[in-house]
Amino acid sequence: MRVLITGAAGFLGSHLCDRFIAEGHTVVGMDNLITGNMDNIAHLYGHERFSFVKHNVSQYIYVAGPLDAVLHFASPASPNDYLEHPIPTLKVGSLGTHNTLGLAKQKGARFLLASTSEVYGDPKVNPQPESYWGHVNPIGPRGVYDEAKRFAEAITMAYHRYHGLDTRIVRIFNTYGPRMRLNDGRAVPNFIYQALTDQPITVYGRGTQTRAYQYYSDLIEGIYRLLLSDETMPVNIGNPDMEITVMELAEIIVRLSGSRSEITCIEPTDDRIVDDPQVRRPDITRARTILGWEPRVPVEEGLARTIDFFRQRL
Ligand code: UDP
């Protein structure tokens, strides 16, 4: 296959590039680098099956030659990033998805949308099956990401139903691993950075909110299987066995990194924890049944590898 991956210089986009190259495909990577980092794909420079185009996909996209698949992964994805770039976040989810869909239609390519567990908002149902419609505040600070991704799903389904485009939607739950930015503001990189530099660990609120964490390699496997499957309805990919509180996450990271950091509970005064989901955990029955997929990497093993990566970066 010859595939376009948008957001190619990001955490997940760059790992996807690696997977497609390793499987023998040809990859065109695209990124505007507002949150992506060329270091993530530097090892692919000069590879005969890899090329990179610096471009903002919210503008018209031109790609020469045939494409078999378009994977749309471009978007700020950490709450800090989308609070800092609210309009580009709305644009890449709406205009960027429209442009990548239009490109896929013109090339006769399969399309895969990177959606998110944020479409469920602050859920009233736990775990969340794909059939749950969500509980989202459209006008809150997180609305710029949540509603952009909900619109992205809606327009993807419209292209599927109206134009007959061959589409896939993955709803990605919290994912961590090497190549996350040290300062991206999410709990895993924040806590690891704080632990490795012996600074206080900043747990927001009382730390009772939960997330279910998956290691990036499990996610990439799920996405690869989904693209090759026939499933056109959204599929959750996440690790349901790893639902832990933010306080527990902080404790595990302090222990695994051998840190002297103290765990502190703070109340951010900015928008960071407005509408913060109180629970989150995927129901992965669909992924298990349709893709034969389930997560394999235990959280302590994945976190230990991620801590090693951060240590090297520091
Ligand atoms: N969080 C925290 N301290 C931090 C960063 C995040 O307590 O320094 C909390 C945040 O309020 C949320 C959880 O950790 O409840 C996960 O946040 P993250 O930004 O990693 O991702 P989200 O799942 O909210 O997109």
Boltz pocket constraint, residues with backbone or C-beta under 6 A from the ligand:
constraints:
  - pocket:
      binder: B
      contacts: [[A, 77], [A, 78], [A, 79], [A, 174], [A, 185], [A, 186], [A, 187], [A, 188], [A, 190], [A, 191], [A, 202], [A, 203], [A, 204], [A, 205], [A, 207], [A, 209], [A, 211], [A, 246], [A, 272], [A, 273], [A, 276], [A, 277]]
      max_distance: 6.0
